[in-house]
Amino acid sequence: MSDTFSLPANGSFSFEGRSALVTGGGRGVGEAVAREIHAGGGKVAVSDVDLAVAQAVAESLDPSGKTAMAIPLDVRSKDDFLAARDSIAGAWGRVDIVVNNAGHAKRTPTQDISPEEFDEIVQINMRSVFLSCQIFSEHMRENGYGRIVNITSLAGQNGGTVASPHYAASKAGAIMLTKYFARYLAGSGVTVNAISPGPIDTAKARLSPEQIARVESEVPIGRFMHVGEIAAATALLASDRGGFFVGATLDMNGGLYLR
């Protein structure tokens, strides 16, 4: 089924006059989101801890740099978030959209997880969401408009089937932070929402044919999700038309988890 699946062209939502920051935008889901927003007419800052991949994406979007730029960003660093805010606002006047996509996973056996590794995963997957929301929410509230979308995980809802405990806990925390900041900012013109993906097609590169077949057999819809589908859902939440979503977590798991 996945081999015959196709998506409509990017740019279904308008982002004319809007500027966005996408963390972890150098590949995978982040890259797809950056392309979706840019195709809708938005200006996009592609950030990544690996500046080279962010630059490659930004240059492919707009070699002139007028509507796309690359920003080095380690999501563990508050200073990096502040610098990203100032760079985007300096170039384009303001930051309207932030997509917190950057994340990290390790499949260390539970009994072998060190306190240092636990803290690292929490810093990247959860504390980063807090720092981003804390910094950009005030900037957006001052401007009277903003959209924050946090990419979480099915593991943060059901504990996951193969996910490690620190990954699942950090993603659950990101969902709760989404709810907190959504309520905190309600009525200010700023919305905060999350997307909770299940198996994504980019994971296939790390799986054997047998593992791929097993996952596809377990997902009721019968296939992995495409990054373009997450990008389209993100575009909805990040658009003017998504203004009535407040503190929502969109389930995108093909029927693996129903609530």
N, C-alpha and C positions, 0 to 999 in steps of 0.2 A: 504493500500500500504506500509506503513512504517514497518509493521510487517514482510514483506517478503523481505525487502531491505537488501542487503549485500554488503560488500566492499572486495576488494582483500586484501591479507595480507599486513601488513606494510612493509616499506622498498623499495618502488619503485624507490627512488632516492638514489644515493650514497653520503654519507657524510664522507667517509673515510678520515682521516687526518684533519677533521674539528672539532671545538669545538663551542658549542652553549650555550646561556643563554636564558631560557624561563621564563618570569615573569608570575606570577599567575599559575605556573605549577603544583600545588598540586591537581588539580581537573579539570574536564570538558575539555574545549577546550585546555587549557594549558597542561594538562596531555597527551591528545591525540597527541599534537604536539611534546612533549618531547619523547613520545614513537616512533613516526614516524621517528624522526631524529636519535634516538639511534638505531632503527632497520636498518637504512641505514648505520650504521657503525660510526656514529658521537659520540663524547663525549658530554654529556649534563649536564649543571648545572640547576637544578630545583629550582627555587626561588619562595618564597611565604611569605607573611606576617605571615602566620601560618607555622612555621618551621616544625611542626610535620607532616603535610600532605605532605610537600615537601620531607621530609626524607623518608616517606613511599613509594613515587613514585620512588625516587632515588634508594632506597634499592631493590625495585622490579626489577629495570632495571639492576643493577649490585651491588650485596651485597658486593663485594670487594672494591667498591669505585674508581676503576681505570678509569672507563668510565662514571660514573654518580656520581654527588654530589648534596647535598642540601645546599642552601644558604638562610639565612633569608634576606628578602628584602622588605622594605616598599617603594613603588614607589614614595611616597611624599618626600623622603629624597635623596638629592644629595649625601650625604656622604655614604648612603647605596649602591647607584649605583657605586660610586668610589671603595668602598670596594669589591663589587662583581667583578668588572673588575680586580682588583688586585689579588683577590683569584683565579679566573679562569686562568689569565695569569701566575700566580705563579705555578699553578698545571699543566697546559697544554701548556704553552708557549704563547698563544694568544687567543683572542676571535674573531672567524670568523663570527658568526651568532648571532643576537639578535632578539628574537620574543617578542614584547611588547604586551602581551596579558592581563595583569592584568587590571581589571576595576571594576566599582561599579555603581549600579543604585539604585535610590530611587523613589518611585511613590507618593511622597508628592503632594497633590493638589497644583496647581500653585500658588494660592494666599497665601498658607501657607509656601512656601519655604523661609527660612531665608537667609540673606546674608552669614551666616556661612555655611549653608548646600550647597548653590550654590558654594562657594569657595571650599568646600571639594570635591565635585564631579568633578569640573574642575581640581583640583590638581591631583586626582587619574587618571582621564581618559585622560587629555590633557597635563597638565604640565609635567606629568611623561614621556610622549612621547618626549617632548622637552629635558628633562634632559638626558634621555637615548640616544637619537640621538646626543646630544651635546657631551656627554662623549665618547661614543663608536665610533662615526664617526672619531674622530681624531686618536684614537687607530687603527682603521681599515685602515685609509688612510696611516698611517705610515707603515703599513704592506702591503699595495698595494692590499688589498682584504677585502671584507666584504659584508654581506647581512643583512639588517634590514627589518623586516616585522612587520607592525603595524596592530593589529586586531581592527577594528573600528566597525561600525554598520550601518545598513540601516537607522536608525534614524538620523545619521549624514548627510544623503543625502536628505531625504524627510521630515525630522522633526518627523517621526514616527507616529504611530496611537495611541499607548498607552504610548509612552515614555514621560518622564518629560522634561521640557524645558532645564534644566541644563545638563541632560544626552545627549540630542540631540545636544546641542550647543558644548559640550565638544568633542563629537565624530566628529562633523564637523570640529572642530579645529584640531583634530588629523589627519584628511585627508589633511588639508591644510599644516600642518607641514610635512607630508609625501612628498608633492609636493616640498616644500621649500628645505628640506634636499636632496631630489633626485637631484634637479638641482645644489645645492651647492656642491654635491659630484660627479656629473657626470664626467666621464673621469678619476676618481681616482681608479677605480676598486671596488668601493663601490656602491651598489645599495640600494635604499629605496623604498619600495612598501607597499601597504595596502590591506587588505581584508575587505569587507563590508558584514557581514552576516545578513540574515534575521532570521526568527524563527528557533531556535536550539532545538534539542530534549531534552537537559538538562533542558529546561524550563518547560517541562511537569510536573515535580514534584511539581511545584508551581501553576498548573492550574487544574481546575475542568474538568471532562469529557466533559462537555458542551463547555467550553472554548477551549479545545483541538480540538473538532469537528469543532468549528467555525473557528479557525485558519486554519485548514486543508482545509476547504471549500473555504477560501479566497486565499490561495496560489495556483496559477495556476497548479503547478506540483502535488499538492494534498497531501503534507506531510511536516513534519518538516525536517530540515537538520540534518544530523548526524555529530557528532564532528569529526569523521574520514574523512569526506569530507573536512572540513576546514583544518584538518591536512595535507591532501594530497595537497591541494592548497598552503598551507604554505610551504610545502616541495619543490614544484616547484619553488616558488619565492626565497627560501633560498638556492637552489642548484646552482651548476655551470651552469646547463642548463637553468637557469632563468636569465642569465646575460643581456638579452636585454630588460627586464622589468625595466623601469625607471619612478618612480613617478606614477605608475599605481594603480588604485583601482579596485580590482577584485570584481564584483558583484556576490554574492552567496545568492540569495533571492528567488529562485524557480519561478521567473517571476513576483514577486510583484512589482518590480520597474525596468522599462526598459528605457535605455537612449542611 
